[in-house]
């Protein structure tokens, strides 16, 4: 049928457009199926009462651009399993895991992840004799040719590369010793601590380069949160959000104020969601400095970072 009336044709077009966005339409379904951009805290020692169990440690599920990334695995595999179940998170459906460093409160739950998902790729810091495995050149030690062959390592002829075992020998580890992009816009930042007590400890942080700036997820920030952000600034100077532990749990008020000032004034962090080893005095100082740009990130919280200032204008679930 040919429609000659311009007004009638316009009315039919509007009706078609309105009908195309009602619930159940293909356009509405496409919007609802759009990839998530959010962080869910699966392991920490503070948060609102829920079916989840508080414990000292850290783990977070990051969902971005269709990827599901488990960052750290907490302290205890049974607690991680319980908390994932409480948030309806299926650990069999991970794209990869990032282990920030080798401390037990960040890697203790890995056995549960491997039970659920034995082949998942795991990015971990590369250390010569680390729990995640490692390797060194066969010449890493000094030799002495004056000794007899039976007194020398490998009879005086060591292999070109010595490979060392992991605490999880069948796991699919990829060991990291430099910054790298592991998926489009998703970066690993690797640094080495120079602090007493964690000297030479390698730590990985996760950087997600969104259209609104970099979202940074940190485990314990042993190398220093300022050093981590300096490295991130080489990718983009705009820090959209930082979540995780800043390792100020035993710091003095003076040390805390120095870090708070750097995050607020030097790096101009847009929003901040501290957790784990940041420490209660640092929580209070950061909340005071950042005001409504301070986001509660206790156990079970989901932080959305879709769109500009999305964590305040969209949904922050607890």
C-alpha positions as CSV (number, residue, x, y, z in Angstrom):
1,X,0.0,0.0,0.0
2,X,1.3,3.5,-0.9
3,X,1.0,6.2,1.7
4,X,0.6,9.7,0.2
5,X,0.0,11.7,3.4
6,X,3.3,13.2,4.9
7,X,1.7,13.5,8.3
8,X,0.5,9.9,8.2
9,X,4.0,8.7,7.1
10,X,5.6,10.7,10.0
11,X,3.2,9.3,12.5
12,X,3.9,5.7,11.4
13,X,7.6,6.4,11.6
14,X,7.3,7.7,15.2
15,X,5.2,4.7,16.2
16,X,7.8,2.4,14.8
17,X,10.6,4.2,16.6
18,X,8.8,4.2,19.9
19,X,7.9,0.6,19.5
20,X,11.5,-0.3,18.9
21,X,12.7,0.8,22.4
22,X,10.0,-0.8,24.5
23,X,11.1,-3.6,26.9
24,X,11.6,-6.8,25.0
25,X,12.6,-5.0,21.7
26,X,15.9,-5.7,20.0
27,X,17.2,-2.2,20.9
28,X,16.3,-2.5,24.6
29,X,17.9,-6.0,24.7
30,X,21.1,-4.6,23.1
31,X,21.3,-1.9,25.8
32,X,20.8,-4.4,28.6
33,X,23.4,-6.7,27.1
34,X,26.1,-4.0,26.8
35,X,29.4,-5.0,28.5
36,X,29.7,-4.2,32.2
37,X,32.3,-1.9,33.6
38,X,32.5,-2.6,37.3
39,X,34.5,-3.9,40.3
40,X,33.0,-6.2,42.8
41,X,34.9,-6.7,46.1
42,X,35.0,-10.4,46.9
43,X,37.4,-10.5,49.9
44,X,38.1,-7.9,52.6
45,X,37.9,-7.5,56.4
46,X,35.3,-4.7,56.5
47,X,31.8,-4.2,55.0
48,X,28.1,-4.2,55.7
49,X,26.6,-7.4,57.2
50,X,25.8,-10.0,54.6
51,X,26.1,-13.7,53.7
52,X,29.7,-13.0,52.8
53,X,32.5,-13.7,55.3
54,X,35.0,-11.0,56.3
55,X,38.6,-12.0,56.5
56,X,42.0,-10.3,56.2
57,X,42.9,-10.4,52.5
58,X,41.8,-9.0,49.1
59,X,40.1,-10.2,46.0
60,X,38.1,-8.3,43.4
61,X,36.2,-9.2,40.2
62,X,36.7,-6.7,37.5
63,X,34.4,-6.7,34.5
64,X,35.2,-4.5,31.5
65,X,34.9,-4.7,27.8
66,X,33.5,-8.2,28.0
67,X,36.4,-9.4,30.1
68,X,36.1,-11.0,33.6
69,X,39.2,-10.6,35.6
70,X,39.8,-11.9,39.1
71,X,42.4,-9.7,40.8
72,X,43.9,-11.6,43.7
73,X,42.2,-14.5,45.5
74,X,42.1,-13.6,49.2
75,X,43.4,-15.5,52.2
76,X,41.4,-18.7,52.4
77,X,39.9,-20.8,49.6
78,X,36.8,-21.7,51.6
79,X,36.0,-18.1,52.3
80,X,36.6,-17.1,48.6
81,X,34.2,-19.9,47.5
82,X,31.5,-18.8,50.0
83,X,31.8,-15.1,49.0
84,X,31.7,-15.8,45.3
85,X,28.6,-17.9,45.7
86,X,27.0,-15.2,47.8
87,X,27.5,-12.7,44.9
88,X,26.5,-15.3,42.3
89,X,29.9,-15.1,40.7
90,X,30.9,-18.1,38.6
91,X,34.6,-18.7,38.9
92,X,34.5,-21.1,35.9
93,X,33.8,-18.1,33.7
94,X,37.0,-16.0,34.1
95,X,39.1,-14.7,31.2
96,X,42.1,-14.5,33.4
97,X,43.5,-14.0,36.9
98,X,46.0,-11.4,38.2
99,X,48.0,-12.2,41.3
100,X,49.4,-9.0,42.6
101,X,52.1,-10.5,44.8
102,X,53.1,-13.6,46.7
103,X,51.7,-12.7,50.2
104,X,49.3,-15.4,51.6
105,X,46.4,-13.0,52.1
106,X,46.3,-12.3,48.4
107,X,47.0,-15.8,47.0
108,X,45.6,-18.2,49.6
109,X,42.3,-18.7,47.7
110,X,44.0,-19.7,44.4
111,X,43.4,-23.4,45.0
112,X,39.6,-22.9,44.9
113,X,40.0,-20.9,41.7
114,X,42.0,-23.7,40.1
115,X,39.5,-26.3,41.3
116,X,36.8,-24.5,39.5
117,X,38.9,-23.3,36.5
118,X,42.1,-25.4,36.2
119,X,43.2,-24.0,32.8
120,X,42.6,-20.3,33.4
121,X,45.5,-18.0,32.5
122,X,47.1,-16.5,35.6
123,X,49.4,-13.4,35.4
124,X,51.8,-13.3,38.3
125,X,55.1,-11.5,39.1
126,X,58.2,-13.1,37.9
127,X,60.7,-13.8,40.6
128,X,63.8,-16.0,40.5
129,X,62.6,-18.5,43.1
130,X,59.0,-17.4,43.5
131,X,56.0,-19.5,44.5
132,X,54.5,-18.9,41.0
133,X,57.6,-20.5,39.4
134,X,60.5,-18.8,37.7
135,X,63.7,-19.2,35.9
136,X,67.3,-17.9,36.0
137,X,70.3,-18.3,33.6
138,X,72.5,-21.2,34.4
139,X,75.3,-18.7,35.0
140,X,73.6,-16.9,37.9
141,X,76.0,-18.4,40.4
142,X,79.8,-18.1,40.5
143,X,81.7,-21.3,39.5
144,X,85.1,-22.5,40.3
145,X,86.9,-24.6,37.7
146,X,89.6,-25.7,40.2
147,X,87.1,-28.1,41.7
148,X,86.6,-31.7,40.5
149,X,83.5,-32.4,38.4
150,X,81.7,-34.2,41.2
151,X,82.1,-31.1,43.4
152,X,80.6,-28.7,40.9
153,X,77.0,-28.0,40.2
154,X,75.8,-30.1,37.2
155,X,79.3,-31.4,36.8
156,X,80.5,-27.9,35.7
157,X,78.1,-27.8,32.8
158,X,74.8,-26.2,34.0
159,X,71.8,-25.9,31.7
160,X,71.4,-22.6,29.8
161,X,68.3,-21.8,31.7
162,X,67.2,-23.2,35.1
163,X,63.5,-23.5,35.6
164,X,62.0,-23.6,39.1
165,X,58.8,-25.2,40.4
166,X,55.6,-23.5,41.5
167,X,53.4,-24.1,44.5
168,X,50.7,-24.9,41.9
169,X,52.7,-27.0,39.3
170,X,49.8,-27.5,36.9
171,X,48.6,-23.9,36.9
172,X,48.7,-21.9,33.7
173,X,51.0,-19.1,34.9
174,X,52.4,-16.3,32.7
175,X,55.1,-14.6,34.7
176,X,55.4,-10.9,34.3
177,X,58.5,-8.7,34.8
178,X,57.6,-5.6,32.8
179,X,54.6,-3.5,32.0
180,X,52.4,-5.0,29.4
181,X,48.9,-4.8,27.8
182,X,47.2,-8.1,28.3
183,X,43.9,-7.1,26.4
184,X,42.9,-4.0,24.6
185,X,43.1,-1.1,27.1
186,X,43.9,-3.5,30.0
187,X,47.5,-3.1,31.4
188,X,49.7,-4.7,34.0
189,X,52.0,-2.4,35.9
190,X,54.9,-4.1,37.5
191,X,57.1,-2.5,40.2
192,X,59.6,-3.7,42.8
193,X,59.3,-2.6,46.4
194,X,62.3,-0.8,48.0
195,X,60.6,-0.6,51.4
196,X,62.0,-2.3,54.6
197,X,60.2,-5.7,55.1
198,X,59.2,-6.1,51.5
199,X,62.6,-5.2,49.8
200,X,62.7,-6.6,46.3
201,X,59.1,-7.8,46.4
202,X,57.6,-7.6,42.9
203,X,54.0,-6.5,42.7
204,X,51.5,-6.2,39.8
205,X,48.8,-3.6,39.6
206,X,46.0,-3.5,37.0
207,X,45.3,-0.4,34.9
208,X,42.1,-0.2,32.7
209,X,42.3,2.6,30.2
210,X,38.6,3.8,29.8
211,X,37.3,6.7,27.7
212,X,37.0,8.6,31.0
213,X,40.6,7.9,32.3
214,X,42.5,5.1,33.9
215,X,40.9,2.8,36.5
216,X,43.6,1.4,38.7
217,X,43.2,-1.7,40.9
218,X,46.0,-2.3,43.4
219,X,46.7,-5.2,45.8
220,X,48.9,-3.8,48.6
221,X,50.9,-1.0,46.9
222,X,54.1,-2.3,48.5
223,X,56.2,-0.3,46.0
224,X,54.3,2.8,47.0
225,X,51.0,4.0,45.6
226,X,52.7,7.2,44.3
227,X,55.2,5.1,42.3
228,X,52.4,3.0,40.9
229,X,50.5,6.2,39.7
230,X,53.7,7.6,38.3
231,X,54.0,4.5,36.2
232,X,50.4,4.6,35.2
233,X,50.8,8.3,34.2
234,X,53.0,7.0,31.3
235,X,49.9,5.5,29.8
236,X,47.5,8.3,30.6
237,X,47.7,11.3,33.1
238,X,44.0,11.1,34.1
239,X,43.3,8.8,37.0
240,X,39.6,8.0,36.9
241,X,39.4,5.7,39.9
242,X,41.8,3.9,42.3
243,X,40.6,0.8,44.2
244,X,42.4,-1.6,46.6
245,X,45.0,-1.5,49.3
246,X,47.4,1.4,49.8
247,X,49.4,-0.2,52.6
248,X,49.0,2.6,55.1
249,X,47.6,0.3,57.9
250,X,50.6,1.0,60.2
251,X,51.6,4.4,58.8
252,X,51.9,7.5,61.0
253,X,49.5,10.4,60.5
254,X,52.3,12.4,58.8
255,X,52.9,9.6,56.3
256,X,49.2,9.3,55.6
257,X,48.7,13.0,55.0
258,X,51.7,13.0,52.6
259,X,50.1,10.2,50.5
260,X,46.6,11.8,50.7
261,X,48.0,15.1,49.5
262,X,49.8,13.4,46.6
263,X,46.7,11.6,45.5
264,X,44.5,14.6,45.8
265,X,46.7,17.4,44.6
266,X,49.6,15.9,42.5
267,X,47.8,13.1,40.7
268,X,44.3,14.7,40.9
269,X,42.6,11.3,41.3
270,X,39.0,11.7,40.3
271,X,37.5,9.1,42.7
272,X,39.0,6.8,45.3
273,X,37.8,3.5,46.7
274,X,40.4,2.3,49.3
275,X,40.2,-1.1,50.9
276,X,42.2,-3.9,52.6
277,X,45.5,-2.7,54.0
278,X,44.8,1.0,53.5
279,X,44.0,1.3,57.3
280,X,41.3,2.9,59.3
281,X,43.1,6.3,59.9
282,X,43.8,6.5,56.2
283,X,40.2,5.7,55.4
284,X,39.2,8.7,57.5
285,X,41.8,11.0,56.0
286,X,40.9,10.1,52.5
287,X,37.2,10.5,53.1
288,X,37.8,14.0,54.5
289,X,40.0,15.0,51.6
290,X,37.9,13.5,48.8
291,X,34.4,14.1,50.1
292,X,31.7,12.7,47.8
293,X,34.5,11.4,45.6
294,X,35.4,8.9,48.3
295,X,33.6,5.6,47.5
296,X,32.9,3.0,50.1
297,X,34.4,-0.3,48.9
298,X,33.7,-2.8,51.7
299,X,33.1,-6.5,51.2
300,X,30.4,-7.2,48.6
301,X,30.3,-3.7,47.1
302,X,30.1,-3.3,43.4
303,X,31.6,-0.1,42.0
304,X,30.4,0.9,38.5
305,X,32.6,3.0,36.3
306,X,30.5,3.3,33.2
307,X,30.4,6.8,31.9
308,X,31.7,10.1,33.4
309,X,31.4,10.1,37.2
310,X,29.4,6.9,36.8
311,X,30.1,5.5,40.3
312,X,28.0,8.4,41.7
313,X,25.4,8.8,38.9
314,X,24.9,5.1,38.2
315,X,24.6,2.2,40.6
316,X,26.9,1.5,43.6
317,X,25.6,-1.8,45.1
318,X,26.5,-2.9,48.6
